């Protein structure tokens, strides 16, 4: 009978050890579960922050793209202004060349008139004088046109310079604002 009591005692001790091991395992599993929950919560918080940061970055990217588009449009406008300036410069050069040619022609006509005074009859001299007067009138007309064109060119050039300075100031301000937004934005 002692053997049965001893064996029951041994079985009881084994069961107590198993129960103690199981209790320890349950405690460690519960601790592990709490740790896992904290890890999941931390990961969720980080994911939410990352999503918010991603949305802010997308917004900044959109703003940067809009600014880049505006700057590209301004640059195209500046190229058009430069092309217009070039066309006006060519017109001015052509007008100067025409005036120079007419002045030379007038000088030659005057020289011919002086030669004709001594060589040709009064009628031929009168024809030369008429041609000379026409050249003078044409020169006067062209000089007036040249003066008007030069005034227009100068006025347009000043307007274009003012517009260009405004565009550059706007571009610098926009760029500064974008840099400020980007530097303030947390990543």
C-alpha positions as CSV (number, residue, x, y, z in Angstrom):
1,X,0.0,0.0,0.0
2,X,2.9,2.3,0.5
3,X,3.8,1.8,-3.1
4,X,0.4,3.1,-4.2
5,X,0.8,6.2,-1.9
6,X,4.3,6.8,-3.1
7,X,3.3,6.4,-6.7
8,X,0.3,8.8,-6.1
9,X,2.7,11.2,-4.5
10,X,5.1,10.9,-7.5
11,X,2.2,11.4,-9.9
12,X,1.0,14.4,-7.8
13,X,4.4,15.9,-7.9
14,X,4.7,15.4,-11.6
15,X,1.2,16.9,-12.1
16,X,2.2,19.9,-9.9
17,X,5.4,20.4,-12.0
18,X,3.3,20.1,-15.2
19,X,0.8,22.6,-13.8
20,X,3.6,25.0,-12.7
21,X,5.1,24.7,-16.2
22,X,1.8,25.3,-17.9
23,X,1.1,28.3,-15.6
24,X,4.5,29.7,-16.5
25,X,3.9,29.1,-20.2
26,X,0.4,30.8,-19.9
27,X,2.0,33.8,-18.2
28,X,4.7,34.1,-20.8
29,X,2.1,33.7,-23.6
30,X,0.0,36.5,-22.0
31,X,3.1,38.7,-21.7
32,X,4.0,37.9,-25.3
33,X,0.4,38.7,-26.3
34,X,0.6,42.1,-24.6
35,X,4.0,42.8,-26.1
36,X,2.6,41.9,-29.6
37,X,-0.4,44.2,-29.0
38,X,2.0,47.0,-28.2
39,X,4.1,46.3,-31.2
40,X,1.0,46.2,-33.5
41,X,-0.3,49.5,-32.0
42,X,3.2,51.1,-32.5
43,X,3.3,49.8,-36.0
44,X,-0.3,51.2,-36.7
45,X,0.7,54.6,-35.3
46,X,3.8,54.6,-37.4
47,X,1.8,53.6,-40.5
48,X,-0.7,56.4,-39.8
49,X,2.2,58.9,-39.5
50,X,3.7,57.6,-42.6
51,X,0.4,57.9,-44.5
52,X,0.0,61.5,-43.3
53,X,3.5,62.4,-44.3
54,X,2.9,60.8,-47.7
55,X,-0.2,62.9,-48.2
56,X,1.7,66.0,-47.2
57,X,4.5,65.1,-49.6
58,X,2.0,64.5,-52.4
59,X,0.4,67.9,-51.7
60,X,3.8,69.6,-51.8
61,X,4.7,67.7,-55.0
62,X,1.5,69.0,-56.6
63,X,2.3,72.6,-55.5
64,X,5.8,72.2,-56.8
65,X,4.5,70.9,-60.1
66,X,2.0,73.8,-60.4
67,X,4.8,76.3,-59.6
68,X,7.0,74.6,-62.2
69,X,4.2,74.8,-64.8
70,X,3.7,78.5,-64.0
71,X,7.5,79.1,-64.3
72,X,7.6,77.3,-67.6
73,X,4.7,79.4,-68.9
74,X,6.6,82.5,-67.7
75,X,9.7,81.4,-69.4
76,X,7.8,80.8,-72.7
77,X,6.4,84.3,-72.3
78,X,9.9,85.7,-71.8
79,X,11.1,83.9,-75.0
80,X,8.2,85.5,-76.9
81,X,9.1,88.9,-75.5
82,X,12.7,88.3,-76.6
83,X,11.6,87.3,-80.1
84,X,9.4,90.4,-80.3
85,X,12.4,92.5,-79.2
86,X,14.5,90.9,-82.0
87,X,11.8,91.6,-84.6
88,X,11.6,95.2,-83.5
89,X,15.4,95.5,-83.7
90,X,15.4,94.0,-87.2
91,X,12.6,96.5,-88.2
92,X,14.7,99.4,-86.9
93,X,17.8,98.2,-88.7
94,X,15.8,97.9,-91.9
95,X,14.4,101.4,-91.5
96,X,17.9,102.8,-90.8
97,X,19.2,101.1,-93.9
98,X,16.3,102.5,-96.0
99,X,16.9,106.0,-94.6
100,X,20.7,105.7,-95.3
101,X,19.9,104.5,-98.9
102,X,17.5,107.4,-99.4
103,X,20.0,109.9,-98.0
104,X,22.6,108.6,-100.4
105,X,20.1,108.8,-103.3
106,X,19.2,112.3,-102.3
107,X,22.8,113.3,-102.1
108,X,23.4,111.8,-105.5
109,X,20.3,113.6,-106.9
110,X,21.5,116.9,-105.5
111,X,24.9,116.3,-107.2
112,X,23.1,115.5,-110.5
113,X,21.0,118.7,-110.1
114,X,24.2,120.8,-109.7
115,X,25.7,119.2,-112.8
116,X,22.5,119.7,-114.7
117,X,22.4,123.4,-113.9
118,X,25.5,123.9,-116.1
119,X,24.7,121.3,-118.8
120,X,21.0,120.9,-119.3
121,X,18.2,123.3,-120.3
122,X,15.8,124.7,-117.8
123,X,13.2,121.9,-118.4
124,X,15.6,119.1,-117.6
125,X,16.7,121.0,-114.6
126,X,13.1,121.4,-113.5
127,X,12.5,117.6,-113.8
128,X,15.5,117.0,-111.6
129,X,14.3,119.5,-109.1
130,X,10.9,117.7,-109.0
131,X,12.6,114.3,-108.5
132,X,14.7,115.9,-105.8
133,X,11.6,117.3,-104.1
134,X,9.9,113.9,-104.3
135,X,13.0,112.3,-102.7
136,X,13.0,115.0,-100.0
137,X,9.3,114.4,-99.4
138,X,9.9,110.6,-99.3
139,X,12.8,111.1,-97.0
140,X,10.7,113.4,-94.8
141,X,8.0,110.8,-94.7
142,X,10.4,108.0,-94.0
143,X,12.2,110.0,-91.3
144,X,8.8,110.6,-89.6
145,X,8.0,106.9,-89.9
146,X,11.4,106.1,-88.5
147,X,10.9,108.4,-85.6
148,X,7.5,106.9,-84.9
149,X,8.8,103.4,-85.2
150,X,11.7,104.3,-82.9
151,X,9.4,105.8,-80.3
152,X,7.2,102.7,-80.5
153,X,10.2,100.4,-80.3
154,X,11.5,102.3,-77.2
155,X,8.1,102.3,-75.6
156,X,7.5,98.6,-76.2
157,X,11.0,97.8,-75.1
158,X,10.4,99.6,-71.8
159,X,7.1,97.8,-71.3
160,X,8.7,94.5,-72.0
161,X,11.5,95.2,-69.5
162,X,9.0,96.1,-66.8
163,X,7.0,92.9,-67.5
164,X,10.2,90.9,-67.5
165,X,11.3,92.4,-64.1
166,X,7.8,91.7,-62.7
167,X,7.9,88.1,-64.0
168,X,11.3,87.6,-62.5
169,X,10.2,89.0,-59.1
170,X,7.1,86.8,-59.1
171,X,9.2,83.8,-59.9
172,X,11.7,84.6,-57.1
173,X,8.9,85.1,-54.6
174,X,7.2,81.8,-55.7
175,X,10.5,80.0,-55.5
176,X,11.1,81.4,-52.0
177,X,7.6,80.4,-50.8
178,X,8.1,76.9,-52.1
179,X,11.5,76.6,-50.4
180,X,10.0,77.9,-47.2
181,X,7.1,75.3,-47.4
182,X,9.5,72.5,-48.2
183,X,11.9,73.5,-45.3
184,X,9.0,73.8,-42.8
185,X,7.5,70.4,-43.9
186,X,8.5,67.5,-41.6
187,X,9.7,64.3,-43.3
